[in-house]
Amino acid sequence: MKIYSISVVHNSVKPAKIIVQAQDLASFGFFQRSSVGEFMTFMSQTIAEKTQPGQRQSIEESNYVGHVYATSQGVAGTIVTDKEYPPRVAFSLLNKILDEFTTRFTNPAQWTPQGVSYPELNQYIVKYQDPKQGDTIMRVQRELDETKIILHKTIESVLERGEKMESLVERSDVLSSQSKMFFKQAKKTNSSCCVIC
């Protein structure tokens, strides 16, 4: 999963103009980077210009996907990724970028590469390379999956040794006789009441 380019585009003018852009082209060969960078810029301008205010869309071209969100203020955000990058994370990042941009730069006369200093874009392209780090929902899901894997490994390791929970409870010196009775009763109740087909 890879982000190649993030752009903020002035799309209420024709042709659309890149206001600020960050690119990560390190995965391409040295001699390809210039051409790939130009293609990313062209793609960002084109999809931003063709997107209506308030609209979000993803456009696939070759091995790339351009995600675009156009605001009603005359700017659009674009992110060019590979096909594996989750669209939800891309659009979440676009919302964040455009909210910050339109709050800080309210005057369209400023919207030129010389009039806008937005270094956070370079930080976002680094941080969001791993969508799990940038997206809270994906991060929590990964942590839950890791916990589940550890839990399954623990249960499997007990079963691999041929031990059954009943024999462990029976041999335990820590559990009182009342706790052992409760475990047996609960097991009996669960096995008789709930049958899953």
ROKE-450097 format. One line per field, with one value per residue (C-alpha): chain; x negated, y negated, z; residue in one letter; residue number from 1. Coordinates in steps of 0.25 Angstrom, whole numbers, plus 5000, padded with zeros to 4 digits. Layout:
residues N
chaine	c(A/...) .
east	c(X/...) .
north	c(Y/...) .
up	c(Z/...) .
residu	c(A/...) .
num	c(NUM/...) .
//
This chain:
residues 197
chaine	c(A/A/A/A/A/A/A/A/A/A/A/A/A/A/A/A/A/A/A/A/A/A/A/A/A/A/A/A/A/A/A/A/A/A/A/A/A/A/A/A/A/A/A/A/A/A/A/A/A/A/A/A/A/A/A/A/A/A/A/A/A/A/A/A/A/A/A/A/A/A/A/A/A/A/A/A/A/A/A/A/A/A/A/A/A/A/A/A/A/A/A/A/A/A/A/A/A/A/A/A/A/A/A/A/A/A/A/A/A/A/A/A/A/A/A/A/A/A/A/A/A/A/A/A/A/A/A/A/A/A/A/A/A/A/A/A/A/A/A/A/A/A/A/A/A/A/A/A/A/A/A/A/A/A/A/A/A/A/A/A/A/A/A/A/A/A/A/A/A/A/A/A/A/A/A/A/A/A/A/A/A/A/A/A/A/A/A/A/A/A/A/A/A/A/A/A/A) .
east	c(5000/4994/4997/4990/4996/5004/5009/5018/5023/5030/5041/5050/5041/5039/5029/5028/5015/5007/5006/4998/4993/4985/4979/4972/4966/4955/4961/4958/4944/4936/4938/4953/4957/4958/4967/4976/4976/4981/4992/4996/4998/5005/5015/5017/5021/5030/5038/5039/5044/5054/5060/5072/5072/5076/5073/5064/5059/5048/5042/5034/5023/5013/5007/5011/5024/5027/5036/5042/5051/5055/5060/5070/5059/5052/5042/5040/5031/5025/5017/5011/5009/5007/5019/5017/5018/5032/5041/5047/5033/5030/5043/5041/5028/5034/5044/5034/5025/5036/5042/5028/5025/5038/5037/5023/5024/5037/5033/5033/5023/5013/5015/5002/4990/4983/4994/4996/4987/4993/4981/4991/4994/4980/4983/4996/4990/4980/4990/5001/4992/4997/5012/5012/5004/5013/5027/5031/5042/5031/5021/5032/5036/5021/5019/5032/5027/5013/5020/5029/5017/5010/5022/5024/5009/5011/5023/5016/5004/5012/5019/5007/5001/5014/5019/5034/5039/5047/5034/5027/5039/5039/5024/5024/5020/5023/5038/5047/5057/5068/5061/5059/5074/5078/5069/5075/5089/5087/5081/5093/5103/5095/5095/5109/5115/5108/5106/5100/5103) .
north	c(5000/4987/4972/4966/4952/4942/4929/4917/4912/4899/4905/4893/4888/4894/4901/4905/4901/4908/4900/4909/4923/4934/4946/4959/4965/4973/4986/4982/4983/4970/4967/4970/4960/4948/4954/4961/4948/4940/4951/4950/4935/4936/4947/4938/4926/4934/4941/4929/4920/4931/4933/4924/4917/4926/4939/4950/4960/4970/4971/4983/4981/4993/4997/4984/4979/4964/4960/4947/4938/4924/4914/4903/4893/4895/4905/4920/4930/4941/4954/4963/4977/4991/5000/5007/4994/4993/4982/4979/4975/4967/4959/4957/4951/4942/4937/4934/4927/4919/4915/4909/4903/4895/4891/4885/4880/4873/4863/4869/4859/4866/4879/4880/4888/4875/4871/4884/4890/4904/4913/4922/4929/4935/4940/4946/4953/4960/4963/4969/4978/4988/4987/4994/4983/4972/4978/4980/4991/4999/4998/5003/5014/5018/5018/5027/5037/5038/5040/5051/5058/5058/5063/5074/5078/5079/5088/5096/5098/5104/5113/5118/5123/5132/5125/5122/5111/5120/5128/5115/5110/5123/5123/5109/5105/5091/5093/5096/5108/5098/5092/5106/5109/5096/5099/5113/5107/5096/5106/5116/5104/5099/5112/5115/5102/5097/5106/5099/5106) .
up	c(5000/4996/4994/4983/4983/4991/4985/4988/4975/4971/4963/4961/4950/4937/4935/4950/4957/4967/4980/4988/4986/4993/4986/4990/4977/4984/4979/4965/4958/4958/4943/4944/4956/4947/4937/4948/4956/4944/4942/4956/4955/4942/4948/4960/4952/4943/4953/4962/4950/4946/4960/4964/4978/4989/4981/4984/4974/4972/4958/4954/4943/4940/4954/4961/4967/4969/4980/4980/4988/4983/4993/4991/4994/4980/4985/4983/4990/4982/4987/4977/4982/4978/4976/4990/4998/5005/5000/5013/5019/5006/5008/5023/5020/5009/5019/5029/5019/5013/5026/5031/5017/5016/5031/5029/5015/5013/5002/4988/4984/4993/4986/4978/4981/4985/4994/5002/5012/5016/5021/5028/5014/5014/5029/5024/5012/5022/5033/5024/5016/5026/5026/5040/5046/5040/5042/5056/5052/5045/5056/5066/5057/5056/5071/5073/5062/5069/5083/5076/5070/5084/5090/5080/5081/5097/5096/5085/5093/5104/5095/5088/5101/5102/5115/5116/5124/5133/5137/5140/5149/5156/5159/5163/5178/5176/5173/5185/5184/5183/5170/5165/5167/5160/5148/5147/5148/5138/5128/5130/5128/5115/5109/5111/5108/5095/5083/5071/5058) .
residu	c(M/K/I/Y/S/I/S/V/V/H/N/S/V/K/P/A/K/I/I/V/Q/A/Q/D/L/A/S/F/G/F/F/Q/R/S/S/V/G/E/F/M/T/F/M/S/Q/T/I/A/E/K/T/Q/P/G/Q/R/Q/S/I/E/E/S/N/Y/V/G/H/V/Y/A/T/S/Q/G/V/A/G/T/I/V/T/D/K/E/Y/P/P/R/V/A/F/S/L/L/N/K/I/L/D/E/F/T/T/R/F/T/N/P/A/Q/W/T/P/Q/G/V/S/Y/P/E/L/N/Q/Y/I/V/K/Y/Q/D/P/K/Q/G/D/T/I/M/R/V/Q/R/E/L/D/E/T/K/I/I/L/H/K/T/I/E/S/V/L/E/R/G/E/K/M/E/S/L/V/E/R/S/D/V/L/S/S/Q/S/K/M/F/F/K/Q/A/K/K/T/N/S/S/C/C/V/I/C) .
num	c(1/2/3/4/5/6/7/8/9/10/11/12/13/14/15/16/17/18/19/20/21/22/23/24/25/26/27/28/29/30/31/32/33/34/35/36/37/38/39/40/41/42/43/44/45/46/47/48/49/50/51/52/53/54/55/56/57/58/59/60/61/62/63/64/65/66/67/68/69/70/71/72/73/74/75/76/77/78/79/80/81/82/83/84/85/86/87/88/89/90/91/92/93/94/95/96/97/98/99/100/101/102/103/104/105/106/107/108/109/110/111/112/113/114/115/116/117/118/119/120/121/122/123/124/125/126/127/128/129/130/131/132/133/134/135/136/137/138/139/140/141/142/143/144/145/146/147/148/149/150/151/152/153/154/155/156/157/158/159/160/161/162/163/164/165/166/167/168/169/170/171/172/173/174/175/176/177/178/179/180/181/182/183/184/185/186/187/188/189/190/191/192/193/194/195/196/197) .
//
